[in-house]
Amino acid sequence: MELNLADLWERVVDEIPHHEALVCGDRRLSYAATDERANRLAHHLGALGVGAGDHVALYLYNGTEYLEGMLAALKLRAVPINVNYRYGADELRYLLADADARAVIFHREFMPTLDAVRADLPELAGFVMVDDASGAIIPAGVTEYESALAAASSARDFDARSADDLYILYTGGTTGMPKGVMWRAEDIFFGALGGGNLGDAPITAPEQISDHLDPHRRGLPACPFMHGTAHWMAFGTLYSGGTVVISPDRHFDPERLWRLIEREQVTFLVIVGDAFARPLIETLDRMTPAPDVSPLTVVLSGGAVLSPAVKAAWVDRLPGTLLIDGFGASETGGQGQSVSAAGGAIETTPRFRVNDETTVLGDDFRPVAPGVIGKLARRGHVPLGYYHDAEKTAATFPVIDGVRWSVPGDHARIEDDGTISVLGRGSVSINTGGEKVYPEEVESALKSHPAVFDAVVVGVPDERWGERVTAVVQPRPGAHPELDDLAAHARAHLAPYKVPRALVLVDDIVRSPSGKPDYRWARATAVAAQTTS
């Protein structure tokens, strides 16, 4: 079986050329029009010297250009590289150097930061700029995106491709510098881009993708494409023949997003945890007139687990919508789901039904018995490893009895019914008095308190306990929660050793653009508060 991402895309294009593929603001592109623009961009990148195996950085906000850039690179057998647009110069320099980027497609707003580092990146030879209203000065050697497309060939005349062509996703995780996770094209298709969920069974030949199209699907990724959650959903939608609706907004605005969902009759929304879900559901109740979102049948949260209180609010307010907590990682793809619906029970802990390739392994890399805490692991369609990092590759992707596993570090246990409870990433777990505390379950308990808008839980040094469980809390407007009150509330949901022993109130919780908590910031904030108290 040879499944290549660009080949599969072109098969869908040829099957439904006139169906709407991408919507962003006033731009509406059919599959054929999207393919033509990607062909033109690919030819322009080829003229810049980009070829098979070369890396193309995408330093962009959400827009059609992001997905066009990915498709163009894949058509050339090149590798698209996601860049966090919040990076400063040092972080950007590191990532582009580590990724060996040969070309970069970027929004004009980012030109000053890019200009500050490009002298240090001699391999970075191609610059394609998507214009915007920023007015940033553009130096020589930069080509404007639409001009580049207009001057390039629209022919689909590329060399043959392979299932072994690479896809790389850079992930910062919760600690350390970003790492590039390397996937074979065929593996990422099955592991994260919907290949295992087309029809009743995974496809076994490229031509079968035409038999499983669902053009009625209209998906909206609310999080940035620079994170896998968003562009995985987008490509899953395109491979199913649906329409990807893209918000042109640079910042998350819950009311504008609801109006976009209403206007475009979105059926499938992707968000990241409470950072998106809470303001969305609370804004919905205040909107006049209320938006008609009845076509919305599925809401998927990926990348951060939803708290029980937020789940309950969603299924109460939108009883016709399935709310899915999806679990996975850049190193594993999608692994499991927890579904909440009106009339059903709301899980109080992150508990998932997983695929057949996922289990829990002990320290000896053997499956553990139900009830035993180990590390969540996946085999089958998993990455090859980390780009430029053999040591971390060996640690995260061990080969046991000839089988490569992905074990990125999430602690978990198998329950008696076969579901898996995910406890959290070991790298951010708290060791207090010899007991391990996983921040996510404490955060979920705290966020169900009426005075708490958002919370991140960390450990700070403690002479007696080793680490003290500390809650960094963003209160609701006008609220002033006290530690004793929050501790009593948490004690109703958690074992006593997990209850926060310290509280730090902040104006805003710092999260990544995807909604993931910044534990390094939270710990530094908590330590600073402890030092000054």
C-alpha positions as CSV (number, residue, x, y, z in Angstrom):
1,M,0.0,0.0,0.0
2,E,1.4,3.4,-1.0
3,L,-0.5,6.3,0.6
4,N,1.0,9.7,0.0
5,L,-0.6,12.9,1.3
6,A,-0.4,14.9,-1.9
7,D,-1.6,12.0,-4.0
8,L,-4.6,11.5,-1.8
9,W,-5.5,15.2,-1.9
10,E,-5.3,15.2,-5.7
11,R,-7.7,12.2,-5.9
12,V,-10.3,14.1,-3.8
13,V,-9.8,17.1,-6.1
14,D,-10.4,15.1,-9.2
15,E,-13.5,13.5,-7.7
16,I,-15.2,16.8,-6.5
17,P,-13.4,19.6,-8.3
18,H,-16.2,22.2,-8.0
19,H,-17.1,21.5,-4.3
20,E,-16.1,24.2,-1.9
21,A,-12.9,23.3,-0.1
22,L,-11.8,26.5,1.8
23,V,-13.7,29.5,3.2
24,C,-11.9,32.4,4.8
25,G,-13.5,35.8,5.0
26,D,-14.5,36.8,1.5
27,R,-12.4,34.1,-0.1
28,R,-14.2,30.9,-1.2
29,L,-12.2,28.3,-3.0
30,S,-13.3,25.1,-4.7
31,Y,-11.2,22.0,-4.6
32,A,-10.0,22.7,-8.1
33,A,-9.1,26.3,-7.3
34,T,-7.3,25.4,-4.1
35,D,-5.3,22.7,-6.0
36,E,-4.4,25.3,-8.7
37,R,-3.1,27.7,-6.2
38,A,-1.1,25.0,-4.4
39,N,0.4,23.9,-7.8
40,R,1.4,27.5,-8.6
41,L,3.0,27.9,-5.1
42,A,4.8,24.6,-5.5
43,H,6.3,25.7,-8.9
44,H,7.4,29.0,-7.3
45,L,9.0,27.2,-4.4
46,G,10.7,24.8,-6.9
47,A,12.1,27.8,-8.7
48,L,13.6,29.0,-5.4
49,G,15.5,25.7,-5.2
50,V,13.1,23.8,-2.9
51,G,13.0,20.1,-3.8
52,A,12.3,16.6,-2.3
53,G,13.3,16.5,1.4
54,D,13.7,20.2,1.8
55,H,11.9,22.0,4.6
56,V,9.4,24.9,4.1
57,A,8.6,27.0,7.2
58,L,5.1,28.3,7.6
59,Y,5.3,31.5,9.7
60,L,1.6,32.4,9.3
61,Y,-1.7,33.2,11.0
62,N,-4.6,31.0,10.0
63,G,-5.7,31.5,6.4
64,T,-6.0,29.6,3.1
65,E,-2.3,30.3,2.6
66,Y,-1.4,28.1,5.4
67,L,-3.1,25.0,4.0
68,E,-2.0,25.9,0.4
69,G,1.6,26.1,1.7
70,M,1.3,22.7,3.3
71,L,-0.1,21.2,0.1
72,A,2.5,22.9,-2.1
73,A,5.4,21.5,-0.1
74,L,3.8,18.0,-0.1
75,K,3.4,18.2,-3.9
76,L,7.2,18.8,-4.2
77,R,7.9,16.0,-1.7
78,A,9.2,18.8,0.5
79,V,8.3,19.0,4.2
80,P,6.1,21.8,5.7
81,I,7.3,23.1,9.1
82,N,5.0,24.8,11.5
83,V,6.3,27.9,13.2
84,N,4.8,29.4,16.4
85,Y,4.0,33.0,15.4
86,R,4.5,34.2,19.0
87,Y,8.2,33.4,18.9
88,G,10.7,36.1,19.6
89,A,13.9,36.4,17.6
90,D,15.9,33.8,19.6
91,E,13.2,31.2,19.5
92,L,12.6,31.7,15.8
93,R,16.3,31.5,15.0
94,Y,16.5,28.2,17.0
95,L,13.5,26.6,15.2
96,L,14.4,27.6,11.7
97,A,18.0,26.4,12.2
98,D,17.0,23.2,13.9
99,A,14.5,22.5,11.1
100,D,17.1,23.3,8.3
101,A,14.5,25.5,6.7
102,R,15.2,26.3,3.0
103,A,12.2,28.6,2.5
104,V,9.7,30.5,4.6
105,I,6.2,31.6,3.9
106,F,5.2,34.4,6.3
107,H,2.8,37.2,7.0
108,R,4.2,40.6,6.4
109,E,3.7,41.5,10.1
110,F,6.5,39.1,11.0
111,M,9.1,40.6,8.7
112,P,11.0,42.5,11.4
113,T,11.5,39.4,13.5
114,L,12.4,37.3,10.5
115,D,14.8,40.0,9.2
116,A,16.5,40.0,12.6
117,V,17.5,36.4,12.3
118,R,17.9,35.6,8.6
119,A,21.6,36.6,8.5
120,D,22.2,33.8,10.9
121,L,20.5,31.2,8.6
122,P,22.5,30.9,5.4
123,E,20.4,27.9,4.3
124,L,17.2,29.9,4.3
125,A,17.1,31.1,0.7
126,G,13.5,31.6,-0.2
127,F,11.1,34.2,1.2
128,V,7.4,34.4,0.3
129,M,5.4,37.1,2.0
130,V,1.6,37.1,2.5
131,D,0.6,40.8,2.5
132,D,-1.4,42.3,5.4
133,A,-2.2,45.7,6.8
134,S,0.9,45.9,9.0
135,G,2.9,48.0,6.6
136,A,6.2,46.4,7.6
137,I,9.1,47.3,5.4
138,I,10.0,44.5,2.9
139,P,13.7,44.1,2.0
140,A,14.9,42.9,-1.3
141,G,14.7,39.2,-2.1
142,V,11.2,38.8,-0.8
143,T,8.4,37.8,-3.2
144,E,4.7,38.7,-2.5
145,Y,2.5,35.6,-2.3
146,E,-0.2,36.5,-4.8
147,S,2.4,37.8,-7.3
148,A,4.3,34.6,-7.0
149,L,1.2,32.6,-7.7
150,A,0.2,34.7,-10.7
151,A,3.6,34.2,-12.3
152,A,3.9,30.5,-11.8
153,S,2.6,27.5,-13.7
154,S,-0.6,25.9,-12.6
155,A,0.3,22.5,-14.1
156,R,0.2,19.4,-12.0
157,D,3.4,18.0,-13.4
158,F,5.3,16.9,-10.3
159,D,7.6,13.8,-9.8
160,A,6.2,10.6,-8.4
161,R,5.8,10.5,-4.6
162,S,6.1,8.0,-1.9
163,A,4.4,6.8,1.3
164,D,7.8,7.4,2.9
165,D,7.7,11.2,2.3
166,L,8.0,13.0,5.5
167,Y,5.7,15.1,7.5
168,I,7.2,17.0,10.5
169,L,5.3,18.6,13.3
170,Y,7.3,20.8,15.8
171,T,6.0,20.5,19.3
172,G,7.1,22.5,22.4
173,G,5.3,20.1,24.7
174,T,5.3,21.3,28.4
175,T,9.1,21.6,28.9
176,G,12.2,22.1,26.8
177,M,12.9,23.5,23.3
178,P,10.6,22.6,20.4
179,K,11.2,19.2,18.8
180,G,10.4,18.1,15.3
181,V,8.3,14.9,15.3
182,M,9.0,13.0,12.1
183,W,6.2,10.9,10.5
184,R,6.0,8.9,7.3
185,A,3.2,10.3,5.1
186,E,1.2,7.0,5.3
187,D,1.5,6.8,9.1
188,I,0.3,10.4,9.8
189,F,-2.6,9.8,7.4
190,F,-3.8,6.9,9.5
191,G,-2.5,8.2,12.8
192,A,-4.0,11.7,12.8
193,L,-5.6,12.8,9.5
194,G,-8.7,10.7,9.5
195,G,-7.4,7.7,7.5
196,G,-8.6,5.3,10.1
197,N,-12.1,6.8,10.2
198,L,-13.2,6.9,6.6
199,G,-16.3,4.7,6.4
200,D,-16.6,1.4,8.3
201,A,-12.9,0.5,7.9
202,P,-9.6,2.1,7.0
203,I,-8.9,2.4,3.3
204,T,-6.4,-0.1,1.9
205,A,-5.7,1.5,-1.5
206,P,-5.5,5.2,-2.6
207,E,-8.4,5.0,-4.9
208,Q,-10.7,4.0,-2.1
209,I,-10.7,7.5,-0.7
210,S,-13.2,8.5,-3.3
211,D,-15.7,6.0,-1.9
212,H,-15.8,7.7,1.5
213,L,-16.4,11.3,0.8
214,D,-18.8,13.4,3.0
215,P,-19.2,16.8,1.3
216,H,-21.8,17.9,3.9
217,R,-19.1,18.1,6.6
218,R,-18.2,21.7,7.3
219,G,-15.3,21.9,9.8
220,L,-14.0,24.9,11.6
221,P,-10.7,24.7,13.5
222,A,-10.8,27.5,16.1
223,C,-7.2,27.1,17.1
224,P,-4.1,28.1,15.2
225,F,-2.9,26.0,12.3
226,M,0.6,26.2,13.7
227,H,-0.5,23.5,16.2
228,G,-1.3,20.0,15.0
229,T,-4.9,19.9,16.4
230,A,-6.0,22.5,13.9
231,H,-4.4,21.4,10.7
232,W,-5.0,17.7,11.5
233,M,-8.7,18.5,11.7
234,A,-8.5,20.6,8.5
235,F,-6.8,17.8,6.5
236,G,-9.2,15.3,7.9
237,T,-12.0,17.4,6.6
238,L,-10.4,17.8,3.2
239,Y,-9.7,14.1,2.8
240,S,-13.4,13.5,3.5
241,G,-14.4,15.9,0.8
242,G,-15.8,18.5,3.3
243,T,-15.3,22.2,3.6
244,V,-12.8,23.9,5.9
245,V,-14.1,27.2,7.4
246,I,-11.3,29.4,8.6
247,S,-11.8,32.4,10.9
248,P,-9.9,35.4,9.5
249,D,-9.6,36.9,13.0
250,R,-6.1,37.1,14.5
251,H,-7.4,36.7,18.0
252,F,-10.0,34.5,19.6
253,D,-13.3,36.3,19.8
254,P,-16.1,34.0,21.1
255,E,-19.0,36.1,19.8
256,R,-17.5,36.5,16.3
257,L,-16.7,32.8,16.2
258,W,-20.4,31.9,17.0
259,R,-21.5,34.2,14.3
260,L,-19.2,32.6,11.8
261,I,-20.4,29.1,12.9
262,E,-24.0,30.3,12.3
263,R,-23.3,32.0,9.0
264,E,-21.3,29.1,7.5
265,Q,-23.5,26.4,9.0
266,V,-20.6,24.7,10.6
267,T,-21.2,21.0,11.5
268,F,-17.9,20.2,13.2
269,L,-16.0,22.6,15.5
270,V,-12.5,21.9,16.9
271,I,-11.3,23.7,20.1
272,V,-8.6,23.3,22.7
273,G,-9.8,22.7,26.2
274,D,-11.5,25.1,28.6
275,A,-9.5,28.1,27.3
276,F,-11.9,27.9,24.3
277,A,-14.9,26.0,25.6
278,R,-15.6,28.1,28.7
279,P,-15.7,31.6,27.0
280,L,-17.6,30.2,24.1
281,I,-20.4,28.6,26.1
282,E,-20.7,31.5,28.5
283,T,-20.8,34.0,25.6
284,L,-23.5,32.0,23.9
285,D,-25.9,32.7,26.7
286,R,-25.4,36.5,26.4
287,M,-25.8,36.9,22.6
288,T,-28.8,38.8,21.2
289,P,-30.2,37.5,19.0
290,A,-29.1,34.0,19.9
291,P,-27.2,32.4,17.0
292,D,-28.8,29.5,15.2
293,V,-26.1,26.8,15.5
294,S,-28.4,23.8,15.0
295,P,-26.2,22.4,12.2
296,L,-23.4,22.0,14.7
297,T,-23.4,18.3,15.6
298,V,-19.9,17.6,16.8
299,V,-17.5,19.6,19.0
300,L,-14.0,18.1,19.4
301,S,-11.6,19.3,22.0
302,G,-8.0,18.3,21.4
303,G,-4.7,19.1,23.1
304,A,-6.2,19.9,26.5
305,V,-8.7,18.1,28.5
306,L,-12.1,19.7,29.3
307,S,-13.2,20.1,32.9
308,P,-16.4,18.3,34.0
309,A,-18.1,21.6,34.8
310,V,-17.5,22.9,31.3
311,K,-18.7,19.6,29.7
312,A,-21.9,19.8,31.7
313,A,-22.5,23.4,30.6
314,W,-22.0,22.5,26.9
315,V,-24.3,19.5,26.8
316,D,-27.0,21.4,28.8
317,R,-26.8,24.4,26.5
318,L,-26.4,22.5,23.2
319,P,-28.2,19.1,23.7
320,G,-28.1,18.3,20.0
321,T,-24.3,18.3,19.9
322,L,-21.9,15.6,20.7
323,L,-19.0,16.9,22.8
324,I,-15.8,14.9,22.3
325,D,-12.7,15.1,24.4
326,G,-10.0,13.7,22.1
327,F,-6.7,12.5,23.5
328,G,-3.4,12.3,21.7
329,A,-0.1,14.0,21.2
330,S,2.2,15.1,18.4
331,E,4.1,11.9,19.0
332,T,1.1,9.6,18.9
333,G,-1.7,11.1,16.8
334,G,-5.2,10.5,18.0
335,Q,-5.4,7.8,20.6
336,G,-8.8,7.9,22.3
337,Q,-12.1,9.8,23.0
338,S,-14.5,10.6,25.8
339,V,-17.9,11.5,24.5
340,S,-20.4,13.6,26.4
341,A,-24.0,14.1,25.3
342,A,-27.3,15.3,26.7
343,G,-28.8,12.8,29.2
344,G,-25.6,11.0,29.7
345,A,-23.1,10.9,32.5
346,I,-20.3,13.4,32.7
347,E,-16.9,11.9,33.4
348,T,-15.2,13.5,36.4
349,T,-11.7,12.3,35.4
350,P,-10.0,12.2,32.0
351,R,-11.1,8.7,31.0
352,F,-11.0,7.6,27.3
353,R,-12.0,4.7,25.1
354,V,-8.8,4.1,23.1
355,N,-7.9,2.4,19.8
356,D,-6.5,-1.1,19.6
357,E,-3.0,0.1,19.2
358,T,-2.9,2.0,22.6
359,T,-2.2,0.5,26.0
360,V,-0.3,1.2,29.2
361,L,3.3,0.0,29.7
362,G,5.3,-0.4,32.8
363,D,9.0,0.6,33.3
364,D,10.0,-2.6,31.6
365,F,7.9,-1.7,28.5
366,R,5.5,-4.6,29.1
367,P,1.7,-4.1,29.3
368,V,0.5,-3.6,32.9
369,A,-2.5,-5.0,34.6
370,P,-5.7,-3.0,35.1
371,G,-5.3,-0.6,38.0
372,V,-1.5,-0.3,37.7
373,I,-0.1,3.1,36.8
374,G,2.2,3.1,33.9
375,K,2.9,5.1,30.7
376,L,0.4,5.5,27.9
377,A,1.9,4.0,24.7
378,R,0.9,3.5,21.1
379,R,2.3,1.2,18.4
380,G,1.4,0.8,14.7
381,H,1.2,4.1,12.8
382,V,3.6,6.1,15.0
383,P,6.4,8.5,14.2
384,L,9.9,7.6,13.1
385,G,11.4,9.9,15.9
386,Y,12.6,13.4,16.5
387,Y,14.5,15.4,13.9
388,H,18.1,15.9,14.8
389,D,17.7,14.1,18.2
390,A,18.7,10.5,18.3
391,E,18.9,10.4,22.1
392,K,15.3,11.6,22.7
393,T,14.1,9.4,19.8
394,A,15.5,6.4,21.6
395,A,13.8,7.4,24.8
396,T,10.4,8.2,23.4
397,F,10.2,5.7,20.6
398,P,11.6,2.5,22.0
399,V,11.7,-0.7,19.8
400,I,10.5,-3.7,21.9
401,D,10.7,-7.1,20.3
402,G,10.8,-5.5,16.9
403,V,7.8,-3.2,17.5
404,R,8.3,0.5,17.7
405,W,6.2,2.2,20.4
406,S,5.5,5.9,21.0
407,V,5.8,6.7,24.8
408,P,5.8,10.5,25.1
409,G,5.4,10.4,28.9
410,D,1.7,10.5,29.9
411,H,1.0,8.5,33.0
412,A,-2.2,6.4,32.9
413,R,-3.9,3.3,34.1
414,I,-6.3,0.8,32.5
415,E,-9.7,0.5,34.2
416,D,-11.6,-2.7,34.6
417,D,-13.9,-1.9,31.7
418,G,-11.0,-1.4,29.3
419,T,-11.1,2.4,29.3
420,I,-7.9,4.3,30.2
421,S,-7.7,7.1,32.7
422,V,-5.0,9.6,31.8
423,L,-3.4,11.1,34.8
424,G,-1.1,13.6,33.1
425,R,2.4,14.2,31.8
426,G,5.1,12.9,34.1
427,S,7.3,16.0,33.4
428,V,4.8,18.3,35.2
429,S,3.6,15.9,37.9
430,I,4.1,17.1,41.5
431,N,5.8,15.0,44.1
432,T,4.4,16.0,47.5
433,G,5.3,13.9,50.5
434,G,6.1,11.0,48.3
435,E,2.7,11.1,46.5
436,K,2.4,12.0,42.8
437,V,-0.2,14.7,42.0
438,Y,-1.1,15.3,38.3
439,P,-2.1,18.9,37.7
440,E,-5.0,18.3,35.3
441,E,-7.3,16.6,37.8
442,V,-6.7,19.3,40.4
443,E,-7.3,22.0,37.7
444,S,-10.6,20.4,36.8
445,A,-11.8,20.4,40.4
446,L,-10.8,24.1,40.8
447,K,-12.4,25.2,37.6
448,S,-15.8,23.9,38.8
449,H,-15.7,26.5,41.6
450,P,-18.0,29.5,40.7
451,A,-15.3,32.1,41.6
452,V,-12.7,30.5,39.3
453,F,-12.4,31.4,35.6
454,D,-9.2,29.5,34.9
455,A,-6.5,27.7,36.9
456,V,-3.1,26.0,36.5
457,V,-1.6,23.8,39.2
458,V,2.1,23.5,39.8
459,G,4.5,22.3,42.5
460,V,6.9,24.8,44.3
461,P,9.8,23.8,46.6
462,D,8.8,22.9,50.1
463,E,11.2,21.8,52.9
464,R,8.7,19.4,54.5
465,W,6.8,18.0,51.5
466,G,9.4,18.3,48.8
467,E,6.9,20.1,46.6
468,R,3.8,22.1,47.7
469,V,0.7,21.9,45.5
470,T,0.0,25.5,44.4
471,A,-2.9,26.8,42.5
472,V,-2.4,29.7,40.1
473,V,-5.9,31.1,39.6
474,Q,-7.5,33.7,37.4
475,P,-10.7,34.7,39.3
476,R,-14.0,35.6,37.6
477,P,-14.5,39.4,37.4
478,G,-15.3,40.8,40.8
479,A,-14.5,37.5,42.6
480,H,-11.8,37.1,45.3
481,P,-11.5,33.4,46.1
482,E,-9.7,32.4,49.3
483,L,-7.4,29.4,49.7
484,D,-9.6,27.8,52.5
485,D,-12.7,28.1,50.3
486,L,-11.0,26.6,47.2
487,A,-9.3,23.9,49.3
488,A,-12.7,22.8,50.8
489,H,-14.2,22.7,47.3
490,A,-11.3,20.7,45.9
491,R,-11.5,18.3,48.9
492,A,-15.0,17.2,47.9
493,H,-13.5,15.9,44.6
494,L,-9.9,14.9,45.4
495,A,-7.8,13.0,47.9
496,P,-6.5,15.3,50.7
497,Y,-2.8,15.2,49.5
498,K,-3.9,16.6,46.1
499,V,-5.7,19.7,47.6
500,P,-3.8,23.0,47.0
501,R,-1.8,24.2,49.9
502,A,-1.0,27.6,48.4
503,L,-2.9,30.1,46.2
504,V,-1.6,32.7,43.8
505,L,-4.2,35.0,42.1
506,V,-3.3,36.5,38.7
507,D,-5.1,38.7,36.2
508,D,-4.7,36.3,33.4
509,I,-3.5,32.7,33.0
510,V,-0.8,32.4,30.3
511,R,-1.5,29.8,27.8
512,S,-0.1,28.9,24.3
513,P,-2.2,30.1,21.3
514,S,-3.6,26.5,21.2
515,G,-4.9,26.8,24.7
516,K,-2.4,24.6,26.5
517,P,-1.2,25.8,29.9
518,D,2.3,27.3,30.2
519,Y,3.5,25.4,33.2
520,R,6.9,27.0,33.2
521,W,5.3,30.5,33.5
522,A,2.9,29.2,36.2
523,R,5.7,27.7,38.3
524,A,7.9,30.8,38.0
525,T,4.9,32.9,39.0
526,A,4.2,30.7,42.0
527,V,7.8,30.6,43.1
528,A,8.1,34.4,42.8
529,A,4.9,34.8,44.9
530,Q,6.3,32.4,47.6
531,T,9.6,34.4,47.7
532,T,7.9,37.7,48.2
533,S,5.3,36.6,50.7
